[in-house]
Amino acid sequence: MKRDMNLIRTLLLVAETRPVSTSFLPVELSDYTRDEIRYHAQLLGEAGLVLQASSARGTVMGNLTWQGHEFLELVRNDEVWHQACHLLGDEVGVLPFRVLEDVVCALMRSRVLHA
């Protein structure tokens, strides 16, 4: 399965809105299958962006980590996210994560300096 950075971003936004006491409930999104969500939640855990836990129902996503909050602040703004996706095109899901972070960081710096 290919990594979908739009789903990664969506899952981070979802994780941020959940109360701490319910953070390990499974995530359901109408545009994605359970397998896609489970796989990407696992990737988020492996990347250290969210806490994760395994249960009889599979991997479930927990709270954001410090790194998760940091990355989410970079990609939260829809305009910046869409601009990064436009610049990177089809490469957005296959580039190393660090490259995506660098591109979004550069876009954010540009916005701040020109505000």
Backbone torsions as a table, in degrees:
resi	resn	phi	psi	omega
1	MET	NA	136.5	178.7
2	LYS	-82.6	148.3	177.0
3	ARG	-71.4	133.9	-179.9
4	ASP	-116.0	103.7	-175.9
5	MET	-68.5	-24.9	174.6
6	ASN	-66.2	-40.1	177.0
7	LEU	-68.3	-40.3	176.7
8	ILE	-56.1	-49.0	-179.9
9	ARG	-61.4	-45.0	179.9
10	THR	-60.7	-44.1	-179.9
11	LEU	-63.9	-37.0	176.2
12	LEU	-64.9	-41.5	177.8
13	LEU	-63.0	-40.1	177.9
14	VAL	-65.2	-46.2	-178.0
15	ALA	-59.8	-36.7	-178.7
16	GLU	-66.6	-31.9	-175.3
17	THR	-83.3	-13.8	-175.6
18	ARG	-80.5	138.0	173.4
19	PRO	-63.2	147.9	-178.0
20	VAL	-54.1	-39.5	-176.1
21	SER	-67.8	-19.2	-179.4
22	THR	-114.9	13.5	-170.8
23	SER	-66.0	-22.7	-178.4
24	PHE	-95.5	16.2	173.3
25	LEU	-74.3	149.7	177.4
26	PRO	-62.6	151.8	179.0
27	VAL	-99.1	137.1	174.6
28	GLU	-126.5	128.8	177.5
29	LEU	-132.2	131.4	-173.4
30	SER	-65.3	-25.1	-177.2
31	ASP	-86.2	-3.7	-175.3
32	TYR	-133.3	151.4	177.4
33	THR	-79.7	163.6	176.4
34	ARG	-59.4	-40.0	180.0
35	ASP	-63.6	-41.6	178.0
36	GLU	-62.8	-44.4	-179.8
37	ILE	-65.3	-45.8	-179.7
38	ARG	-60.6	-45.3	-179.5
39	TYR	-61.9	-45.0	-178.0
40	HIS	-72.4	-33.0	173.7
41	ALA	-63.3	-39.2	177.1
42	GLN	-64.7	-42.6	177.5
43	LEU	-60.7	-41.4	178.3
44	LEU	-60.6	-40.2	177.3
45	GLY	-66.2	-44.6	179.5
46	GLU	-62.4	-33.5	179.4
47	ALA	-79.1	-7.6	-179.9
48	GLY	78.7	19.4	-178.9
49	LEU	-90.0	-25.5	175.5
50	VAL	-138.4	159.3	168.7
51	LEU	-78.6	149.2	177.0
52	GLN	-137.2	157.9	178.5
53	ALA	-143.5	151.5	176.1
54	SER	-106.9	142.1	178.2
55	SER	-140.7	-177.1	177.4
56	ALA	-61.3	-24.2	-179.7
57	ARG	-89.5	2.3	179.9
58	GLY	105.9	-167.3	-179.7
59	THR	-74.9	132.7	176.6
60	VAL	-122.4	150.8	-174.4
61	MET	-92.8	137.8	178.7
62	GLY	-107.7	-155.5	-178.0
63	ASN	-65.9	158.7	172.9
64	LEU	-68.5	144.7	171.0
65	THR	-90.1	177.8	176.1
66	TRP	-55.9	-47.4	179.3
67	GLN	-61.4	-37.0	178.0
68	GLY	-63.2	-43.3	176.8
69	HIS	-62.8	-42.4	-179.9
70	GLU	-61.3	-47.6	-179.7
71	PHE	-66.1	-41.1	-179.8
72	LEU	-60.5	-38.2	178.2
73	GLU	-63.6	-30.2	176.9
74	LEU	-71.7	-37.5	-172.5
75	VAL	-105.7	2.8	-176.5
76	ARG	-62.7	-45.1	-175.9
77	ASN	-67.0	119.6	-177.6
78	ASP	-58.1	-41.7	-178.4
79	GLU	-63.3	-44.7	178.8
80	VAL	-65.4	-43.2	-179.7
81	TRP	-61.5	-46.7	-179.0
82	HIS	-66.5	-35.5	177.0
83	GLN	-64.8	-42.9	177.9
84	ALA	-63.5	-43.8	179.1
85	CYS	-63.1	-38.6	178.6
86	HIS	-65.4	-45.0	179.8
87	LEU	-62.6	-41.1	-175.4
88	LEU	-88.0	-19.8	178.8
89	GLY	57.9	-138.3	-178.5
90	ASP	-66.9	-12.8	-178.2
91	GLU	-75.5	-14.2	-172.4
92	VAL	-55.4	-34.3	-178.4
93	GLY	-88.5	-15.7	-174.6
94	VAL	-112.0	-10.4	176.2
95	LEU	-70.8	153.8	173.0
96	PRO	-57.2	143.5	-177.0
97	PHE	-54.6	-39.7	-178.4
98	ARG	-61.0	-36.5	179.1
99	VAL	-65.3	-44.4	176.8
100	LEU	-59.4	-45.8	177.7
101	GLU	-57.8	-43.9	-179.0
102	ASP	-63.6	-42.4	179.6
103	VAL	-63.9	-47.7	-179.3
104	VAL	-65.1	-38.7	177.8
105	CYS	-60.7	-44.7	179.5
106	ALA	-62.5	-40.7	178.1
107	LEU	-64.7	-41.3	178.8
108	MET	-65.7	-42.2	178.0
109	ARG	-60.1	-43.5	179.7
110	SER	-60.5	-42.3	178.6
111	ARG	-63.2	-42.6	-178.2
112	VAL	-68.0	-43.8	-177.5
113	LEU	-69.9	-27.2	-178.3
114	HIS	-101.8	10.5	-179.9
115	ALA	-81.5	NA	NA
